Amino acid sequence: MSPRGTLYGLGLGPGDPDLMTVRAHRLLQRATHVAYFRKAGRPGQARRIVDGLLPEGVAEHAMEYPVTTEIPVDDPAYNQQLSAFYAECAAQLRALSDAGHDVVVLCEGDPFFYGSFMHLYTRLVQTHPVQVVPAITGMSGAWTATGQPITWGDDVLTVLMGTLPEARLARHMADSEALVVMKIGRHIDKVRRALTAAGRLQDAWLVEFATMPGQKVMRLAEADGRVTPYFSIVLVHGQGRRP
């Protein structure tokens, strides 16, 4: 029986291929099987990042989400469908590993930071060889795009999801010096209201498609009525202690 292949959770960074690690690039260059998440009918952001970098003849395995924003995240059907989807994806990766194949799973940002790969990792790591390759996070690319440090001295940095209830968002926004708000999209108005309630709106920045083609950086207060894409992050920079 041949040894099992290794399953790699490969962090690609915030979007610009030049920000990928040397290790990630080496693994891509010798990959024979590559898997990646995508929405049905879309090429997939992770796959777009590595366009032109994959070796000829690599086998590609697209894992298409059954739902994204069609069902509210607090609807039981959302978890049921995604749980079944991740179980099916994990089974496919197990089969490839059992056949002796190494598989590179492409991950936007860092695999262990709010990434879909984590749901595969917990289903695979007890039975199959899994290695995680860390990467620059999307939020790091976003705050660098503003040209300002995100934290100084003793600043507390809080990372929030735009999917949280408005009151909870406002509470955390008021309690921290520096803020990162992810998963904006259709939650932009709620995020704006929460920032206003916390007295932070005038200090907030909106970064769309950080480090990617089409990157845009603007004051959130000046983006009223804007339709915000999925790859958007809201930032409030800390202004703490410095020499």
Secondary structure as UniProt FT lines:
FT   STRAND          7..11
FT   HELIX           17..19
FT   HELIX           22..29
FT   STRAND          33..39
FT   TURN            40..41
FT   HELIX           45..49
FT   TURN            50..53
FT   TURN            56..57
FT   STRAND          59..65
FT   TURN            73..74
FT   HELIX           76..98
FT   TURN            99..100
FT   STRAND          103..107
FT   TURN            111..112
FT   HELIX           117..124
FT   TURN            125..127
FT   STRAND          130..133
FT   HELIX           138..145
FT   TURN            146..147
FT   TURN            153..154
FT   STRAND          157..161
FT   TURN            162..163
FT   HELIX           166..175
FT   STRAND          178..182
FT   HELIX           185..187
FT   HELIX           188..197
FT   TURN            198..199
FT   HELIX           201..203
FT   STRAND          204..208
FT   TURN            210..211
FT   TURN            213..214
FT   STRAND          216..219
FT   HELIX           220..222
FT   TURN            224..225
FT   STRAND          232..236
//
